[in-house]
């Protein structure tokens, strides 16, 4: 994160997601991801990416990903559709309101760049 340079990546990963043996995607509470240390009057371009966290079998000591205990891993990271997040916002809006997250976004990244 480089707010002094006007760019960065902020992420939120739900620590409860993917725990247990269930194949069902863990849902998290909807809310906002607030950014910090931005220039309030500046405009920022935004892109967001999200993916569910599911338990996955892995045994990294053998490279066998079909055996061993289940570990939470991020799956299917995709861009968040443009209609779900603003394409741009002021620093003040991003610090006060944040970027809205949906229940499905258990791993969520926001890339921001200050507009010239």
N, C-alpha and C positions, 0 to 999 in steps of 0.2 A: 504494500500500500504506500503510495507516494502522494499524499494530499498536497504537499508543498510544490510538487511538479504538475498538479492538476490531473493526475491519473492514478488508477489503482484497481484492485480487485478486492472485494469484500465477500466473505462467505459465511454461511450459517449451516451447520450440520447438526441435526437433532441427535444427541447422544443416546436417546432411548430407541432410536429407529433400528430395525433389523435384529433386535435381540430376540432370542428364542428360536424354536424350530419351525415356526409357522412360515409358510410360503407367501402369506398375505403381506402386502406392502403396509408398513406401519404408517399411520396417519398422525400428523402433528397439528397442533393448534395454529390456526391462521393468525397472522400478525404482521408487523412491519419490521423491516431491517433498516435501522437508522444509521446513516453515515456520519462521520465526525471530521472536524477540522477542514471543512471545505470553505471556499470563499462564498459568503452568503449571496452576494449580488451576481455571481457568475452563473452561466448556464452550463450544464453538463449533459453529454450524450450518454445513453445507457444501453447496455446489452445484458441479458440475464440468461443463465443456464441452470437447469435443475435435473435432478434424477432421484429415483427412489432408492432406499437402502433396504436390502434384503439379506437374509442369512444365506451364506454360500459355503459349501464345503470346500475346505482347502487344507493342504498339508504342505507348507512351503519348504519343509526340510527335504521332501522327496520330489517336489514338483507335481505331485499327484493332486489334481484339483477335484477329484471325485471321492476322496476318502477323508477321514478325520472329522474333527468337530466343526460346527457351523460358526462362521465369523461374519459380522456385518460388513457388507461391501456395497459401494455405490454401483448401480447398474443403469445403463441406458441414459447417459447424460445428453440432454437435448437443449437447443435454444428455447427459451420461454417465448411463446407467441407474442408478437408485437402488441396485440390488443390487451394482454394481461399486465404489462408494465408500461410506464411512460417511456417514450423514446428520448425525451429530454426533460430536465427539471432544473430549477435553480438550486444552488447550494443550500439556501435556507429551507426549501421544501424537502430536500433529501435529509437534512439534519433534524428537522422538526417532525415531518410526517413519515419519512422513510419510504422504502419500496415495499408494496404489499406482497405478501407471500400467500400461497394457497395451501390447503391441507395436504396436497399431494407432494409438495416440495420438501422432502426430508433432507436433501442436500441441495443447496442453493448458492449460486455465485452471481454477483453483480459486478460488471466491468464498467468503470466510469472514466470519462475523458472530458476535461474542461474544453468547452468550445472556444475557438479563437475570437 
